[in-house]
Amino acid sequence: QGYEGLVEGGDNIKQANWLSVSNIIQLGGTVIGSARCKAFTTRAGRLRAARNLVEHGITNLCVIGGDGSLTGADIFRSEWAGLLEELVRDGGWTPGREVARKNCRLNIVGLVGSIDNDFCGTDMTIGTDSALHRIMEVVDAITTTAQSHQRTFVLEVMGRHCGYLALVSGLASGADWLFIPESPPEDGWEDLMCERLGE
């Protein structure tokens, strides 16, 4: 469950094996779960996460996410030495100074996981391709219904401030009209759209 799992510890931290990752490549989403974690935004939460990691002998993290996840990873990395110091200094931590010394460095690999495809320097962020496939499946299903009823359908896709999913799925499906945040509609767009659809 992302940082929630780091903070809570216990059964949330377990080793992946062949059986646990078999047959998941074609699935959308993630089998390891995802959660927003308010606790990790606090130093106390990151202290608990550090303790759980060190007690499991983990000093390498692969963080897949967007702004929040990667910002959190950078803060965690920068605080790591201080967090270990605090664990040793404040007592109540059995492994103590020797374990802190062995785990003094935290290595992080950050991967952009965003269906929005809104990160420069990469062709396609993790999740974008899966999202486009799901959108096209839905569009194919809706198109046959729209044709049989001779109706116009409006489809909204995700993307927050980025119109990539809307643009590419609109091109792939032959949409008649498209709205994307990068190019807001100009005044009088309603009349122009009706004229275009009429044609």
TIMAR-655308 format. One line per field, with one value per residue: residue number from 1; residue in one letter; x, y, z of N, C-alpha, C, O in turn. Coordinates in Angstrom, 1 decimal, padded with zeros to 4 digits, always signed. Layout:
BEGIN
n <- c(NUM,...)
res <- c(a,...)
n.x <- c(X,...)
n.y <- c(Y,...)
n.z <- c(Z,...)
ca.x <- c(X,...)
ca.y <- c(Y,...)
ca.z <- c(Z,...)
c.x <- c(X,...)
c.y <- c(Y,...)
c.z <- c(Z,...)
o.x <- c(X,...)
o.y <- c(Y,...)
o.z <- c(Z,...)
This chain:
BEGIN
n <- c(1,2,3,4,5,6,7,8,9,10,11,12,13,14,15,16,17,18,19,20,21,22,23,24,25,26,27,28,29,30,31,32,33,34,35,36,37,38,39,40,41,42,43,44,45,46,47,48,49,50,51,52,53,54,55,56,57,58,59,60,61,62,63,64,65,66,67,68,69,70,71,72,73,74,75,76,77,78,79,80,81,82,83,84,85,86,87,88,89,90,91,92,93,94,95,96,97,98,99,100,101,102,103,104,105,106,107,108,109,110,111,112,113,114,115,116,117,118,119,120,121,122,123,124,125,126,127,128,129,130,131,132,133,134,135,136,137,138,139,140,141,142,143,144,145,146,147,148,149,150,151,152,153,154,155,156,157,158,159,160,161,162,163,164,165,166,167,168,169,170,171,172,173,174,175,176,177,178,179,180,181,182,183,184,185,186,187,188,189,190,191,192,193,194,195,196,197,198,199)
res <- c(q,g,y,e,g,l,v,e,g,g,d,n,i,k,q,a,n,w,l,s,v,s,n,i,i,q,l,g,g,t,v,i,g,s,a,r,c,k,a,f,t,t,r,a,g,r,l,r,a,a,r,n,l,v,e,h,g,i,t,n,l,c,v,i,g,g,d,g,s,l,t,g,a,d,i,f,r,s,e,w,a,g,l,l,e,e,l,v,r,d,g,g,w,t,p,g,r,e,v,a,r,k,n,c,r,l,n,i,v,g,l,v,g,s,i,d,n,d,f,c,g,t,d,m,t,i,g,t,d,s,a,l,h,r,i,m,e,v,v,d,a,i,t,t,t,a,q,s,h,q,r,t,f,v,l,e,v,m,g,r,h,c,g,y,l,a,l,v,s,g,l,a,s,g,a,d,w,l,f,i,p,e,s,p,p,e,d,g,w,e,d,l,m,c,e,r,l,g,e)
n.x <- c(+000.8,+001.9,+003.4,+002.0,+002.1,+004.8,+004.9,+003.0,+004.0,+004.6,+002.6,+002.5,+004.9,+006.5,+008.3,+008.5,+007.7,+008.1,+005.6,+003.9,+004.1,+003.5,+001.7,+000.6,+001.2,-000.5,-002.5,-004.4,-003.8,-002.3,-000.9,+000.3,-001.0,-002.1,-002.0,-003.0,-001.1,-001.3,+000.2,+002.9,+003.6,+004.4,+007.1,+007.2,+005.8,+007.5,+009.6,+008.7,+008.4,+011.1,+012.2,+010.8,+011.8,+014.6,+014.5,+013.7,+015.9,+016.1,+017.3,+017.1,+014.9,+012.3,+010.5,+007.4,+005.4,+003.7,+003.9,+003.5,+004.4,+007.1,+008.2,+007.9,+009.7,+012.1,+012.3,+012.4,+014.8,+016.6,+016.3,+017.1,+019.6,+019.3,+016.9,+017.6,+019.5,+017.9,+016.3,+018.1,+019.1,+016.8,+016.2,+014.5,+014.7,+015.7,+017.6,+019.7,+022.8,+024.7,+023.2,+022.1,+024.4,+025.1,+023.1,+023.2,+022.8,+020.4,+019.1,+017.4,+015.3,+013.5,+010.5,+008.4,+005.0,+002.3,-000.8,-001.3,+000.8,+002.6,+005.2,+008.3,+011.0,+010.6,+009.1,+006.7,+004.9,+004.6,+001.7,+000.2,-000.1,-001.7,-004.0,-004.9,-005.5,-007.7,-009.5,-010.0,-011.3,-013.7,-014.6,-015.0,-017.1,-019.1,-019.4,-020.8,-023.3,-024.0,-024.2,-026.3,-028.4,-028.4,-027.2,-025.4,-022.5,-020.9,-017.7,-015.7,-012.4,-009.6,-006.8,-006.2,-004.4,-003.4,-003.8,-003.2,-004.2,-006.8,-006.4,-004.9,-006.6,-008.9,-008.0,-007.4,-010.0,-011.4,-012.9,-015.3,-015.2,-013.1,-011.9,-009.2,-007.1,-004.8,-005.5,-007.8,-011.3,-012.3,-014.2,-017.6,-017.4,-019.5,-021.4,-019.7,-019.1,-021.6,-022.2,-020.1,-020.7,-023.2,-022.4)
n.y <- c(-001.2,+001.3,+004.2,+004.0,+001.3,+001.2,+002.8,+001.5,-001.1,-004.5,-007.0,-005.7,-005.5,-007.6,-010.2,-010.4,-013.1,-015.7,-016.9,-014.9,-012.8,-013.9,-014.0,-011.4,-009.4,-008.5,-007.2,-004.3,-001.5,-002.2,-005.0,-004.6,-002.7,+000.7,+003.8,+006.9,+008.6,+010.1,+010.1,+009.7,+012.2,+013.5,+014.0,+012.2,+010.0,+009.3,+008.5,+006.2,+004.7,+004.5,+003.0,+000.6,-000.2,-000.5,-002.5,-004.6,-004.9,-003.4,-001.2,-000.2,+001.4,+001.3,+003.6,+004.2,+006.5,+009.7,+013.3,+013.5,+011.1,+010.9,+013.3,+012.8,+010.7,+011.9,+013.7,+011.8,+010.5,+012.6,+013.0,+010.7,+009.9,+011.5,+010.5,+007.9,+008.5,+009.7,+007.5,+005.9,+007.6,+008.3,+006.0,+002.9,+001.3,-001.6,-002.8,-000.8,+001.2,-000.1,-001.4,+000.8,+002.1,+000.2,+000.5,+003.0,+004.4,+005.3,+004.1,+005.2,+004.6,+006.3,+006.1,+007.3,+007.1,+007.6,+008.0,+010.2,+010.9,+013.1,+013.9,+015.2,+014.0,+011.3,+008.8,+007.6,+007.5,+005.2,+003.3,+004.9,+003.6,+001.4,+002.7,+004.0,+001.8,+000.8,+002.9,+002.9,+000.4,+001.0,+003.1,+001.8,+000.1,+002.0,+003.3,+001.6,+001.5,+004.2,+004.5,+002.8,+004.0,+006.4,+008.7,+011.3,+010.9,+011.8,+011.6,+011.5,+011.6,+010.7,+012.7,+015.1,+018.0,+017.6,+016.9,+014.6,+011.8,+012.3,+013.5,+011.5,+009.3,+010.4,+010.8,+008.2,+007.1,+008.5,+010.8,+013.4,+015.9,+017.6,+018.4,+019.8,+020.6,+022.0,+023.6,+025.5,+026.0,+028.5,+031.5,+031.1,+028.5,+026.6,+027.0,+026.5,+023.8,+022.6,+023.2,+021.7,+019.1,+018.9,+018.8)
n.z <- c(+000.0,-000.8,+000.7,+003.0,+003.7,+004.4,+006.7,+008.4,+008.6,+009.7,+008.3,+005.9,+004.8,+002.8,+001.2,-002.3,-004.4,-006.9,-007.3,-006.4,-008.2,-010.6,-013.7,-013.8,-015.5,-017.5,-016.2,-015.2,-013.1,-009.8,-008.1,-005.7,-004.4,-003.6,-001.9,-000.4,+001.9,+004.8,+007.1,+006.3,+005.4,+007.6,+010.0,+012.1,+011.0,+009.0,+010.5,+011.7,+009.4,+008.6,+010.7,+010.4,+007.9,+008.4,+010.3,+008.7,+007.2,+004.9,+002.5,+000.1,-002.1,-004.5,-005.9,-007.3,-008.8,-008.7,-008.4,-005.6,-004.5,-005.4,-004.4,-001.7,-001.5,-002.0,+000.2,+002.3,+001.7,+002.1,+004.8,+006.0,+007.4,+009.7,+010.7,+011.5,+013.4,+015.3,+016.0,+017.4,+019.4,+020.9,+022.2,+023.1,+020.9,+019.9,+018.0,+017.7,+017.7,+016.0,+014.0,+012.8,+011.8,+009.8,+008.1,+007.0,+004.6,+002.3,-000.7,-003.5,-006.3,-008.5,-010.3,-012.7,-012.3,-013.9,-015.3,-016.8,-018.5,-018.2,-017.9,-018.7,-020.7,-021.0,-023.1,-022.6,-019.7,-016.8,-016.9,-018.6,-021.2,-020.5,-019.6,-022.0,-023.5,-022.0,-022.3,-025.1,-025.4,-024.1,-025.7,-028.1,-027.4,-026.7,-029.1,-030.9,-029.7,-029.8,-032.6,-033.2,-031.9,-033.0,-031.8,-030.0,-028.1,-025.1,-023.8,-021.0,-020.0,-017.8,-016.6,-015.5,-015.5,-018.0,-021.4,-022.8,-022.8,-023.6,-026.1,-027.6,-027.5,-028.7,-031.3,-032.0,-032.0,-033.7,-032.9,-033.0,-031.8,-029.5,-026.3,-024.6,-021.8,-022.5,-024.7,-024.5,-025.3,-027.7,-027.7,-028.8,-029.5,-029.3,-031.3,-033.5,-033.1,-033.3,-036.0,-037.2,-036.4,-037.6,-040.3)
ca.x <- c(+000.0,+002.8,+004.0,+001.1,+002.7,+006.1,+004.6,+002.3,+004.9,+003.9,+002.4,+002.5,+006.2,+006.8,+009.1,+007.8,+008.3,+007.7,+004.1,+003.1,+004.1,+003.1,+000.4,+000.0,+001.7,-001.7,-003.5,-004.4,-003.6,-001.1,-001.2,+000.9,-001.9,-001.7,-002.8,-002.5,-000.6,-001.0,+001.3,+004.2,+003.9,+005.0,+008.4,+006.9,+005.4,+008.7,+010.5,+008.2,+008.8,+012.6,+012.4,+010.3,+012.7,+015.8,+014.3,+013.6,+017.1,+015.8,+017.9,+016.8,+013.5,+011.9,+009.2,+006.7,+004.3,+003.7,+004.5,+003.5,+005.3,+008.5,+008.6,+008.1,+010.9,+013.3,+012.4,+012.8,+016.2,+017.4,+016.2,+017.4,+020.6,+018.8,+015.9,+018.3,+020.1,+016.8,+015.9,+019.2,+019.2,+015.6,+016.0,+013.4,+014.9,+016.6,+018.8,+020.7,+023.7,+025.4,+022.3,+022.0,+025.6,+025.1,+022.0,+023.3,+022.5,+019.1,+019.2,+016.1,+015.1,+012.2,+009.9,+007.1,+003.8,+001.2,-001.5,-001.4,+001.9,+002.9,+006.6,+009.2,+012.2,+010.2,+008.1,+005.4,+005.0,+004.0,+000.2,-000.5,-000.5,-002.9,-005.2,-005.3,-006.2,-009.1,-010.3,-010.4,-012.3,-014.9,-015.0,-015.5,-018.4,-020.0,-019.6,-021.8,-024.5,-024.2,-024.6,-027.6,-029.4,-028.1,-027.1,-024.1,-022.1,-019.8,-016.9,-014.7,-011.3,-008.8,-005.7,-006.0,-004.0,-002.7,-004.8,-002.6,-005.1,-008.0,-006.0,-004.6,-007.8,-009.7,-007.4,-007.6,-011.4,-012.1,-013.8,-015.7,-014.8,-012.2,-011.5,-008.0,-006.7,-003.7,-006.0,-009.2,-012.1,-012.5,-015.6,-018.4,-017.2,-020.7,-021.9,-018.8,-019.2,-022.9,-022.0,-019.2,-021.5,-024.2,-021.8)
ca.y <- c(+000.0,+002.5,+004.6,+003.5,+000.0,+001.4,+003.3,+000.5,-002.2,-005.7,-007.9,-004.9,-005.6,-009.0,-010.5,-010.9,-014.4,-016.1,-017.1,-013.6,-011.9,-014.6,-013.8,-010.1,-008.4,-008.0,-006.6,-002.9,-001.3,-002.9,-006.0,-004.2,-001.7,+002.1,+004.5,+008.2,+008.3,+011.4,+009.9,+009.9,+013.6,+014.0,+013.4,+011.0,+008.9,+008.9,+007.9,+004.8,+004.0,+004.2,+001.9,-000.7,-000.6,-001.0,-003.8,-005.7,-004.9,-002.8,+000.2,+000.2,+001.6,+001.6,+004.4,+004.4,+007.4,+011.0,+014.3,+013.3,+009.9,+011.2,+014.4,+012.1,+009.9,+012.9,+014.1,+010.6,+010.3,+013.7,+012.9,+009.3,+009.8,+012.1,+009.6,+006.8,+009.1,+009.9,+006.2,+005.5,+008.6,+008.4,+004.7,+002.1,+000.7,-002.7,-003.0,+000.2,+002.0,-000.9,-001.6,+002.2,+002.3,-000.7,+000.9,+004.5,+005.0,+004.8,+004.2,+005.3,+004.7,+006.9,+005.9,+008.1,+006.3,+008.6,+007.8,+011.5,+011.1,+014.5,+014.1,+015.3,+013.1,+009.9,+008.8,+007.3,+007.1,+003.9,+003.4,+005.5,+002.6,+000.6,+003.6,+004.2,+000.5,+000.7,+004.0,+002.4,-000.6,+001.7,+003.9,+000.8,-000.4,+003.1,+003.7,+000.8,+002.0,+005.6,+004.4,+002.1,+004.9,+007.7,+009.7,+011.8,+010.5,+012.6,+010.8,+012.2,+010.7,+011.3,+013.4,+016.3,+019.2,+017.1,+016.4,+013.5,+010.7,+012.7,+013.7,+010.3,+008.4,+011.1,+010.6,+006.8,+006.7,+009.4,+011.7,+014.6,+017.1,+017.3,+019.4,+019.5,+021.7,+022.8,+024.4,+025.8,+026.4,+029.9,+032.0,+030.7,+027.1,+025.8,+027.1,+025.9,+022.4,+022.2,+023.2,+020.6,+017.9,+018.9,+018.4)
ca.z <- c(+000.0,-000.9,+002.0,+004.1,+004.1,+005.1,+008.0,+009.3,+008.8,+009.9,+007.1,+004.7,+004.2,+002.6,+000.0,-003.5,-005.0,-008.3,-007.3,-006.1,-009.4,-011.9,-014.3,-013.5,-016.5,-018.4,-015.4,-015.0,-011.6,-009.2,-007.0,-004.4,-003.8,-003.6,-000.9,+000.0,+003.3,+005.5,+008.1,+005.7,+005.2,+008.9,+010.4,+012.9,+010.1,+008.3,+011.5,+011.8,+008.2,+008.7,+011.7,+009.8,+006.8,+008.9,+011.0,+007.7,+006.4,+003.5,+002.3,-001.3,-002.4,-005.9,-005.7,-008.5,-008.5,-009.3,-007.6,-004.1,-004.1,-005.6,-003.5,-000.4,-001.6,-001.9,+001.6,+003.1,+001.4,+002.7,+006.3,+006.4,+008.4,+010.9,+011.3,+012.2,+014.6,+016.2,+016.6,+018.3,+020.5,+021.8,+022.9,+022.8,+019.7,+020.3,+017.2,+018.2,+016.9,+015.0,+012.9,+012.2,+011.1,+008.7,+007.2,+007.0,+003.3,+001.6,-002.1,-004.1,-007.7,-008.7,-011.6,-012.9,-012.6,-014.1,-016.6,-017.6,-019.4,-018.1,-017.4,-019.8,-020.7,-021.2,-024.2,-022.0,-018.3,-016.5,-016.7,-019.8,-022.2,-020.0,-019.6,-023.4,-023.9,-021.4,-023.0,-026.4,-025.2,-023.7,-026.8,-029.1,-026.9,-026.8,-030.5,-031.5,-029.1,-030.4,-034.0,-033.3,-031.4,-033.7,-030.7,-029.8,-026.8,-024.6,-023.0,-020.3,-019.6,-016.8,-017.1,-014.7,-016.3,-019.2,-022.3,-023.6,-022.9,-024.4,-027.5,-028.3,-027.6,-029.6,-032.6,-032.3,-032.1,-034.7,-032.2,-033.8,-031.1,-028.4,-025.4,-023.8,-021.0,-023.1,-025.7,-024.1,-026.4,-027.9,-027.7,-030.0,-029.9,-029.3,-032.7,-034.5,-032.9,-033.9,-037.4,-037.6,-036.2,-038.6,-041.5)
c.x <- c(+000.9,+003.4,+003.3,+001.7,+004.0,+005.9,+004.0,+003.2,+004.1,+003.8,+002.4,+003.9,+006.5,+007.6,+008.3,+008.5,+007.7,+006.1,+003.3,+003.1,+003.8,+001.8,-000.2,+000.4,+000.5,-002.7,-003.3,-004.2,-002.4,-001.5,-000.6,+000.1,-001.3,-002.6,-002.2,-002.2,-000.3,+000.1,+002.7,+004.6,+004.4,+006.3,+008.2,+006.5,+006.6,+009.7,+010.0,+008.5,+010.3,+012.8,+011.9,+011.2,+014.0,+015.6,+014.1,+014.9,+017.0,+016.4,+017.8,+015.4,+013.3,+010.5,+008.6,+005.5,+004.5,+004.3,+004.6,+004.5,+006.8,+009.0,+008.8,+009.4,+012.2,+013.4,+012.9,+014.3,+017.0,+017.4,+016.8,+018.4,+020.1,+017.7,+016.6,+019.0,+019.1,+016.3,+016.8,+019.1,+018.0,+015.3,+014.8,+013.5,+016.0,+017.8,+020.0,+021.6,+024.4,+024.5,+022.1,+023.2,+025.6,+024.1,+022.0,+023.0,+021.2,+019.2,+017.7,+016.2,+013.7,+011.7,+008.6,+006.0,+002.7,+000.5,-001.6,-000.3,+002.4,+004.3,+007.5,+010.4,+011.9,+009.2,+006.7,+005.6,+004.2,+002.5,-000.5,-001.0,-001.8,-004.2,-005.7,-006.0,-007.6,-010.0,-010.8,-011.4,-013.6,-015.5,-015.6,-016.9,-019.5,-020.4,-020.7,-023.2,-024.9,-024.8,-026.0,-028.7,-029.3,-028.1,-025.6,-023.7,-020.9,-019.0,-015.8,-013.6,-010.5,-007.6,-005.3,-005.6,-003.4,-003.7,-004.3,-003.6,-006.3,-007.6,-005.7,-005.8,-008.8,-009.3,-007.7,-009.0,-012.1,-013.1,-014.1,-015.3,-014.1,-011.9,-010.3,-007.6,-005.7,-004.2,-007.5,-010.0,-012.3,-014.0,-016.3,-018.1,-018.4,-021.3,-021.0,-018.9,-020.5,-022.8,-021.2,-020.0,-022.6,-023.7,-021.6)
c.y <- c(+001.3,+002.8,+004.2,+002.1,+000.2,+001.9,+002.3,-000.7,-003.5,-006.5,-007.1,-005.0,-007.1,-009.2,-011.0,-012.2,-014.7,-016.2,-015.8,-012.7,-012.6,-014.2,-012.4,-009.0,-007.8,-007.3,-005.1,-002.7,-002.0,-003.8,-005.6,-003.1,-000.3,+002.8,+005.9,+008.0,+009.7,+011.3,+010.1,+011.3,+014.3,+013.3,+012.2,+009.8,+008.4,+008.2,+006.4,+004.0,+003.6,+003.0,+000.6,-001.2,-001.2,-002.4,-005.0,-005.7,-004.3,-001.4,+000.6,+000.3,+001.9,+002.3,+004.7,+005.3,+008.7,+012.0,+014.0,+012.2,+010.3,+012.3,+013.7,+011.3,+010.8,+013.4,+013.0,+010.4,+011.3,+013.6,+011.6,+009.2,+010.4,+011.2,+008.4,+007.3,+009.2,+008.6,+005.7,+006.3,+008.5,+007.0,+004.0,+001.3,-000.4,-002.8,-002.0,+000.7,+001.2,-001.1,-000.3,+002.4,+001.4,-000.2,+002.5,+005.2,+004.4,+005.1,+004.2,+005.4,+005.2,+006.7,+006.6,+007.2,+007.3,+008.3,+009.0,+011.7,+012.5,+014.8,+014.1,+014.4,+011.7,+009.9,+008.5,+006.8,+005.8,+004.2,+004.0,+004.5,+001.8,+001.5,+003.8,+002.9,+000.4,+001.8,+003.5,+001.3,+000.0,+002.4,+002.9,+000.3,+000.8,+003.5,+002.9,+001.2,+003.3,+005.5,+003.8,+003.1,+006.3,+008.9,+010.1,+011.4,+011.4,+011.7,+011.6,+011.2,+011.5,+012.0,+014.7,+017.5,+018.9,+016.5,+015.2,+012.4,+011.1,+012.9,+012.4,+009.4,+009.0,+010.8,+009.1,+006.4,+007.5,+010.3,+012.9,+015.9,+016.8,+018.5,+019.0,+020.7,+022.6,+023.8,+024.6,+026.3,+027.9,+030.3,+031.6,+029.3,+026.3,+025.8,+026.4,+024.3,+021.9,+022.2,+022.0,+019.3,+017.7,+018.4,+016.9)
c.z <- c(+000.0,+000.5,+003.2,+004.6,+004.8,+006.5,+009.0,+009.5,+008.8,+008.6,+005.8,+004.0,+004.1,+001.3,-001.1,-004.0,-006.3,-008.3,-007.2,-007.3,-010.7,-012.4,-014.0,-014.6,-017.3,-017.5,-015.3,-013.5,-011.1,-008.1,-005.7,-003.7,-003.9,-002.6,-000.7,+001.5,+004.0,+006.5,+007.6,+005.5,+006.5,+009.2,+011.2,+012.1,+009.4,+009.2,+011.7,+010.6,+008.2,+009.6,+011.1,+008.7,+007.4,+009.6,+010.0,+006.8,+005.0,+003.5,+000.9,-001.6,-003.9,-005.7,-007.1,-008.2,-009.2,-008.4,-006.2,-003.7,-004.3,-004.8,-002.1,-000.4,-001.4,-000.5,+002.5,+002.9,+002.2,+004.2,+006.8,+007.5,+009.8,+011.5,+012.0,+013.5,+015.7,+016.8,+017.6,+019.6,+021.5,+022.4,+022.5,+021.5,+019.8,+019.3,+017.4,+017.1,+015.8,+013.8,+012.1,+011.3,+009.8,+007.6,+007.0,+005.7,+002.8,+000.1,-002.7,-005.6,-007.8,-010.2,-011.7,-013.2,-012.7,-015.4,-017.4,-018.6,-019.4,-017.5,-018.6,-019.6,-020.8,-022.3,-023.6,-020.6,-018.0,-016.2,-017.8,-020.8,-021.8,-020.0,-021.0,-023.9,-023.3,-022.0,-024.3,-026.4,-024.9,-024.9,-027.9,-028.7,-027.1,-028.2,-031.2,-031.0,-029.7,-031.8,-034.1,-032.8,-032.1,-032.7,-030.6,-028.3,-026.4,-023.6,-022.3,-019.8,-018.5,-017.4,-016.4,-015.5,-017.6,-020.1,-023.2,-023.8,-023.8,-025.9,-028.2,-028.5,-028.6,-031.0,-033.0,-032.6,-033.1,-034.1,-033.1,-033.1,-029.8,-027.6,-024.6,-023.0,-021.7,-024.2,-025.4,-025.3,-026.5,-027.9,-029.0,-030.4,-030.0,-030.7,-033.7,-034.3,-033.5,-035.4,-037.9,-037.5,-037.3,-040.0,-041.6)
o.x <- c(+000.5,+003.8,+003.8,+001.8,+004.3,+006.5,+004.4,+003.1,+003.1,+004.8,+002.4,+004.0,+006.7,+007.5,+007.5,+009.7,+006.8,+005.5,+002.3,+002.3,+003.7,+000.8,-001.4,-000.1,+000.6,-003.7,-002.2,-004.5,-001.4,-002.4,-001.1,+000.3,-000.1,-003.8,-001.0,-002.9,+000.7,+000.9,+003.5,+005.8,+004.9,+006.5,+008.9,+006.9,+006.8,+010.4,+010.8,+008.9,+010.6,+013.6,+012.6,+011.5,+014.4,+016.5,+014.3,+015.0,+017.7,+016.1,+018.4,+014.6,+014.1,+009.5,+009.2,+004.6,+005.3,+005.3,+005.7,+005.2,+007.6,+010.2,+009.8,+010.0,+013.1,+014.6,+013.8,+015.0,+018.1,+018.3,+016.9,+018.1,+020.3,+017.6,+016.1,+018.9,+019.3,+016.0,+016.4,+019.2,+018.2,+014.4,+014.1,+012.5,+017.2,+018.9,+021.1,+021.4,+024.6,+025.0,+022.1,+023.1,+026.0,+024.3,+021.0,+022.8,+021.0,+019.4,+016.9,+016.9,+012.7,+012.4,+007.8,+005.9,+002.1,+001.1,-001.9,-000.5,+002.6,+004.5,+007.6,+010.8,+012.8,+008.3,+005.8,+006.4,+003.3,+002.1,-001.7,-002.1,-002.7,-005.2,-007.0,-007.1,-008.6,-011.2,-012.0,-012.3,-014.6,-016.7,-016.7,-017.8,-020.6,-021.5,-021.6,-024.2,-026.1,-025.7,-026.8,-029.8,-030.2,-028.7,-024.7,-024.5,-020.1,-019.6,-015.1,-013.9,-010.6,-007.4,-004.3,-006.5,-002.9,-004.5,-004.9,-003.8,-006.7,-008.3,-006.2,-006.0,-009.5,-010.1,-008.1,-009.3,-013.3,-014.2,-013.2,-015.1,-014.3,-011.6,-010.3,-007.8,-005.6,-003.6,-008.4,-009.4,-012.3,-014.8,-015.8,-018.6,-018.5,-021.7,-021.5,-018.9,-020.5,-023.4,-021.5,-019.9,-022.9,-024.4,-021.1)
o.y <- c(+002.2,+002.0,+004.0,+001.9,-000.6,+001.5,+002.2,-001.3,-003.7,-006.7,-007.6,-004.7,-007.8,-008.3,-011.9,-012.3,-013.9,-015.7,-015.6,-011.8,-012.0,-013.9,-012.3,-007.9,-006.6,-006.8,-004.6,-003.6,-002.3,-003.5,-006.1,-002.7,-000.1,+002.5,+006.0,+007.4,+010.3,+012.2,+010.7,+011.6,+015.4,+012.2,+011.2,+008.7,+007.2,+007.3,+005.5,+002.9,+002.5,+002.1,-000.4,-002.4,-002.3,-003.2,-006.1,-006.5,-004.7,-000.5,+001.6,-000.7,+002.7,+001.6,+005.4,+005.0,+008.9,+011.7,+014.1,+012.3,+009.9,+012.3,+014.0,+011.3,+010.4,+013.5,+013.2,+010.1,+011.0,+014.0,+011.5,+008.6,+009.8,+011.2,+008.1,+006.6,+008.9,+008.5,+005.2,+005.8,+008.5,+006.9,+004.4,+000.8,+000.0,-002.9,-002.4,+000.6,+001.7,-001.0,-000.3,+003.0,+001.9,-000.4,+003.1,+006.4,+003.2,+006.3,+003.3,+006.1,+004.6,+007.0,+006.5,+006.6,+007.7,+008.4,+008.9,+012.5,+013.1,+015.7,+013.2,+014.0,+010.8,+010.8,+009.1,+005.9,+005.4,+005.0,+003.8,+004.7,+001.6,+001.0,+003.8,+003.0,+000.1,+001.5,+003.6,+001.2,-000.5,+002.3,+003.2,+000.2,+000.5,+003.8,+003.5,+001.2,+003.6,+006.2,+004.2,+003.0,+007.2,+009.9,+009.4,+011.6,+011.8,+011.1,+012.4,+010.2,+012.7,+012.0,+015.3,+018.0,+019.7,+015.6,+014.8,+012.0,+010.3,+012.4,+012.2,+008.8,+008.3,+010.6,+008.8,+005.4,+007.2,+010.4,+013.4,+016.9,+015.7,+019.6,+017.9,+021.8,+023.8,+024.8,+024.0,+027.0,+028.6,+029.4,+031.6,+028.9,+025.3,+024.8,+025.7,+023.6,+020.9,+021.3,+021.4,+018.4,+016.7,+017.7,+016.4)
o.z <- c(+000.7,+001.3,+004.3,+005.9,+005.8,+007.5,+010.1,+010.6,+008.2,+007.9,+004.7,+002.8,+005.1,+000.4,-000.9,-003.9,-006.8,-009.3,-007.8,-007.4,-011.7,-011.6,-014.0,-014.5,-017.7,-018.1,-015.3,-012.7,-011.9,-007.3,-004.7,-002.6,-004.1,-002.5,-000.7,+002.2,+003.7,+006.7,+008.3,+005.3,+006.5,+008.8,+011.1,+012.4,+009.3,+008.8,+011.8,+010.7,+007.7,+009.2,+011.2,+008.6,+007.0,+009.5,+010.3,+005.9,+004.1,+004.3,+000.5,-001.3,-004.5,-005.4,-007.9,-007.4,-010.1,-007.6,-005.6,-002.8,-003.4,-004.4,-001.4,+000.6,-000.7,+000.1,+003.3,+003.9,+002.8,+004.9,+008.0,+008.6,+010.8,+012.8,+013.1,+014.5,+016.9,+018.0,+018.6,+020.7,+022.7,+023.2,+021.5,+020.9,+019.9,+019.9,+017.4,+015.9,+014.7,+012.6,+010.9,+010.2,+008.7,+006.4,+006.7,+005.6,+002.8,-000.3,-002.3,-006.2,-007.3,-011.1,-010.7,-014.3,-011.6,-016.4,-018.6,-019.5,-020.5,-016.8,-019.4,-018.5,-020.8,-022.4,-024.0,-020.3,-018.7,-015.4,-018.0,-021.3,-022.5,-020.4,-021.2,-024.6,-024.0,-022.3,-024.6,-027.2,-025.5,-025.2,-028.5,-029.5,-027.5,-028.5,-031.9,-031.7,-030.0,-032.2,-034.9,-033.3,-031.9,-032.9,-031.1,-027.4,-027.2,-022.7,-023.0,-019.3,-018.4,-018.7,-016.7,-016.2,-018.3,-019.7,-024.2,-025.0,-024.7,-026.8,-029.4,-029.6,-029.3,-031.9,-034.1,-033.4,-033.4,-034.7,-033.8,-033.8,-029.2,-028.1,-024.0,-023.6,-021.4,-024.5,-026.0,-026.2,-025.5,-028.0,-030.1,-031.4,-030.8,-031.2,-034.6,-035.3,-034.2,-036.0,-038.9,-038.4,-037.8,-040.7,-042.6)
